[in-house]
Amino acid sequence: MATFTEKLDCLVNGFVSKQIKHVDLDDKYPLELNVLILRFLGNIFIKFDLIYPAYAHCIQNDGTLLVRDNNISASWFRVLSSHAFTAGDIGEFKIKCTKPGYDAIGIRSNTDIIKEANKYHSALDGSMYYYHGDGHLYITKGYQPEDQTNVTKFALNDIITIKVDCVKWNVIFMKNDEMVGDITKIKSNQDYYPFVGFSYGVTEYQLICD
């Protein structure tokens, strides 16, 4: 198991050659490493930075840790990244379920929903595609004709990967490196922003920068 110092050395000296991927980062994905990578590489990595103003404290560790605590009055609210996947982009982001609940992880076509609280995600304007903690893939105002049910629920330490293809215009949802459901078509020629939608309870999710 690599030490934090060894990981830092690999990051600093092996960034261009991507050697960081060859270091074992699986020892709980330490938060200090996430924050270090984000600060060292600036805006190369996605971070979560948009939220309903009253709940700004839910974004922690430079946008890599999302925490819903007991001080939230809303039943539903969302946190987004201002980093967009746009036409021609192929990319992904990963979320670790450090304290999972019945929440949503996915992409949506605008950031306006940070202005709304106490409205469910699917009731808001814009196209949205997400993997829900209850074991469903949901599409709202989207392209594919129906939701995909009975996929698989979130569990402690699961890693959810969202792969976004703005060339073929589709999104793939994965749990622990295995695809869940089918490839989902998305509306073309739109920008898509990563988001996590919180429902209720005390929950926590960690963005993985690797």
NORMO-V932883 format. One record per residue. N is the residue number from 1. RES is the residue in three letters. PHI is phi in whole degrees, 0 to 359 (999 if undefined). Layout:
n = <N | N>
res = <RES | RES>
phi = <PHI | PHI>
//
This chain:
n = <1 | 2 | 3 | 4 | 5 | 6 | 7 | 8 | 9 | 10 | 11 | 12 | 13 | 14 | 15 | 16 | 17 | 18 | 19 | 20 | 21 | 22 | 23 | 24 | 25 | 26 | 27 | 28 | 29 | 30 | 31 | 32 | 33 | 34 | 35 | 36 | 37 | 38 | 39 | 40 | 41 | 42 | 43 | 44 | 45 | 46 | 47 | 48 | 49 | 50 | 51 | 52 | 53 | 54 | 55 | 56 | 57 | 58 | 59 | 60 | 61 | 62 | 63 | 64 | 65 | 66 | 67 | 68 | 69 | 70 | 71 | 72 | 73 | 74 | 75 | 76 | 77 | 78 | 79 | 80 | 81 | 82 | 83 | 84 | 85 | 86 | 87 | 88 | 89 | 90 | 91 | 92 | 93 | 94 | 95 | 96 | 97 | 98 | 99 | 100 | 101 | 102 | 103 | 104 | 105 | 106 | 107 | 108 | 109 | 110 | 111 | 112 | 113 | 114 | 115 | 116 | 117 | 118 | 119 | 120 | 121 | 122 | 123 | 124 | 125 | 126 | 127 | 128 | 129 | 130 | 131 | 132 | 133 | 134 | 135 | 136 | 137 | 138 | 139 | 140 | 141 | 142 | 143 | 144 | 145 | 146 | 147 | 148 | 149 | 150 | 151 | 152 | 153 | 154 | 155 | 156 | 157 | 158 | 159 | 160 | 161 | 162 | 163 | 164 | 165 | 166 | 167 | 168 | 169 | 170 | 171 | 172 | 173 | 174 | 175 | 176 | 177 | 178 | 179 | 180 | 181 | 182 | 183 | 184 | 185 | 186 | 187 | 188 | 189 | 190 | 191 | 192 | 193 | 194 | 195 | 196 | 197 | 198 | 199 | 200 | 201 | 202 | 203 | 204 | 205 | 206 | 207 | 208 | 209 | 210>
res = <MET | ALA | THR | PHE | THR | GLU | LYS | LEU | ASP | CYS | LEU | VAL | ASN | GLY | PHE | VAL | SER | LYS | GLN | ILE | LYS | HIS | VAL | ASP | LEU | ASP | ASP | LYS | TYR | PRO | LEU | GLU | LEU | ASN | VAL | LEU | ILE | LEU | ARG | PHE | LEU | GLY | ASN | ILE | PHE | ILE | LYS | PHE | ASP | LEU | ILE | TYR | PRO | ALA | TYR | ALA | HIS | CYS | ILE | GLN | ASN | ASP | GLY | THR | LEU | LEU | VAL | ARG | ASP | ASN | ASN | ILE | SER | ALA | SER | TRP | PHE | ARG | VAL | LEU | SER | SER | HIS | ALA | PHE | THR | ALA | GLY | ASP | ILE | GLY | GLU | PHE | LYS | ILE | LYS | CYS | THR | LYS | PRO | GLY | TYR | ASP | ALA | ILE | GLY | ILE | ARG | SER | ASN | THR | ASP | ILE | ILE | LYS | GLU | ALA | ASN | LYS | TYR | HIS | SER | ALA | LEU | ASP | GLY | SER | MET | TYR | TYR | TYR | HIS | GLY | ASP | GLY | HIS | LEU | TYR | ILE | THR | LYS | GLY | TYR | GLN | PRO | GLU | ASP | GLN | THR | ASN | VAL | THR | LYS | PHE | ALA | LEU | ASN | ASP | ILE | ILE | THR | ILE | LYS | VAL | ASP | CYS | VAL | LYS | TRP | ASN | VAL | ILE | PHE | MET | LYS | ASN | ASP | GLU | MET | VAL | GLY | ASP | ILE | THR | LYS | ILE | LYS | SER | ASN | GLN | ASP | TYR | TYR | PRO | PHE | VAL | GLY | PHE | SER | TYR | GLY | VAL | THR | GLU | TYR | GLN | LEU | ILE | CYS | ASP>
phi = <999 | 289 | 280 | 299 | 297 | 295 | 294 | 298 | 299 | 294 | 297 | 292 | 270 | 241 | 302 | 296 | 273 | 63 | 296 | 304 | 290 | 268 | 268 | 290 | 257 | 270 | 278 | 71 | 42 | 306 | 301 | 296 | 287 | 305 | 297 | 299 | 300 | 298 | 290 | 290 | 257 | 62 | 269 | 295 | 261 | 293 | 217 | 268 | 216 | 237 | 199 | 306 | 308 | 294 | 247 | 302 | 292 | 287 | 267 | 231 | 50 | 58 | 85 | 255 | 231 | 243 | 230 | 260 | 247 | 283 | 267 | 259 | 270 | 284 | 289 | 224 | 200 | 226 | 234 | 232 | 259 | 281 | 283 | 251 | 272 | 241 | 310 | 95 | 277 | 228 | 204 | 203 | 216 | 234 | 234 | 263 | 274 | 279 | 206 | 285 | 214 | 272 | 244 | 242 | 230 | 183 | 226 | 214 | 271 | 204 | 255 | 298 | 291 | 290 | 279 | 246 | 228 | 66 | 237 | 290 | 306 | 287 | 273 | 261 | 291 | 103 | 274 | 216 | 225 | 209 | 260 | 257 | 298 | 278 | 92 | 226 | 254 | 247 | 230 | 237 | 54 | 254 | 242 | 286 | 290 | 207 | 290 | 251 | 256 | 54 | 277 | 190 | 282 | 288 | 224 | 305 | 71 | 299 | 248 | 262 | 247 | 246 | 257 | 246 | 242 | 263 | 256 | 272 | 58 | 210 | 226 | 240 | 254 | 228 | 232 | 53 | 71 | 242 | 292 | 247 | 69 | 257 | 299 | 255 | 286 | 236 | 297 | 278 | 57 | 232 | 274 | 232 | 249 | 299 | 212 | 236 | 254 | 268 | 253 | 194 | 82 | 270 | 224 | 205 | 223 | 239 | 288 | 259 | 257 | 216>
//
